[in-house]
Amino acid sequence: MEKPFRLRPYRTEDEDASIELWRRTWQQAYPSIDFTARVAWWRERWRNELVPKAAIVVAEGADELIGFVTIDGSGYLDQLVVRPDHWGSKVAEALVNEAKRL
């Protein structure tokens, strides 16, 4: 059974959860790369490139972040991240559809 979730705009208080979600997800997808060592780089990119220049929509389920998508001003989908235990669910589809809508 699909767990309920909702989409909403990113808020600044989502930063830590977004960065940890990115790290965990990419670490699972690419286990040979040390993404923990890249967190400072990612946080800088997140703050300086994505947040000020992109629309960010998060997927939230049971009061926790389970995914996000970033779309820059030209409509380019830069990041699509879904927590591994939600891979294969409707979360990615909903985030992509929202990116298309934006």
C-alpha positions in Angstrom: 0.0 0.0 0.0 1.3 3.4 -1.0 2.1 5.7 1.9 0.5 9.2 1.7 2.6 12.2 1.0 2.2 15.8 -0.1 4.1 18.2 -2.2 4.9 21.6 -1.0 7.4 24.4 -1.7 10.8 24.2 0.0 11.4 26.2 3.2 14.7 27.3 4.6 14.2 25.0 7.6 14.3 22.0 5.1 18.0 22.5 4.4 19.5 20.0 6.7 16.9 17.3 5.9 17.3 18.0 2.1 21.1 17.7 2.3 20.9 14.5 4.3 18.4 13.0 2.0 20.6 13.9 -1.0 23.6 12.2 0.8 21.8 9.1 1.8 20.1 8.6 -1.6 23.3 9.2 -3.7 25.3 7.0 -1.3 22.9 4.1 -1.9 22.9 4.7 -5.7 26.7 5.1 -5.9 28.2 3.1 -3.0 31.8 3.4 -4.1 31.8 7.2 -3.8 32.1 8.8 -0.3 29.3 11.4 -0.3 29.8 12.2 3.3 33.1 13.8 2.3 31.1 15.9 -0.2 28.5 17.3 2.2 30.2 20.7 2.6 30.5 21.1 -1.2 26.9 20.1 -1.6 25.7 22.5 1.2 27.6 25.4 -0.5 26.1 24.5 -3.9 22.6 24.1 -2.3 22.8 27.6 -0.7 24.5 29.5 -3.5 23.3 27.9 -6.7 20.1 26.0 -6.1 18.1 27.8 -3.4 18.5 31.3 -4.9 18.0 30.3 -8.5 15.7 27.3 -8.6 12.2 26.4 -7.7 12.4 23.6 -5.2 9.5 21.4 -4.4 9.7 18.8 -1.6 7.7 15.6 -1.0 6.8 15.2 2.6 5.3 12.1 4.2 4.6 11.5 7.9 6.3 14.8 8.8 9.6 14.0 7.1 11.1 14.8 3.8 11.0 11.9 1.4 12.0 13.6 -1.8 12.7 16.9 -3.7 13.0 18.3 -7.2 14.9 21.4 -8.2 14.0 23.3 -11.4 16.1 26.3 -12.6 14.7 29.4 -14.2 15.1 27.9 -17.7 13.0 24.9 -16.8 16.0 22.5 -16.4 15.3 19.8 -13.9 18.6 19.8 -12.0 18.0 17.4 -9.1 15.4 14.7 -8.5 16.0 12.9 -5.2 13.7 10.3 -3.6 14.5 8.4 -0.4 15.5 4.8 -1.3 12.7 3.2 0.7 10.3 5.1 -1.6 11.9 4.1 -4.9 9.3 2.6 -7.1 6.5 4.6 -5.4 4.5 7.5 -6.8 6.8 10.1 -5.2 9.2 10.6 -8.2 6.3 10.7 -10.6 4.5 13.4 -8.6 7.7 15.4 -8.3 8.4 15.2 -12.1 4.8 16.1 -12.9 5.1 19.1 -10.6 8.4 20.1 -12.3 6.6 19.9 -15.7 3.8 22.1 -14.4 6.3 24.7 -13.2 
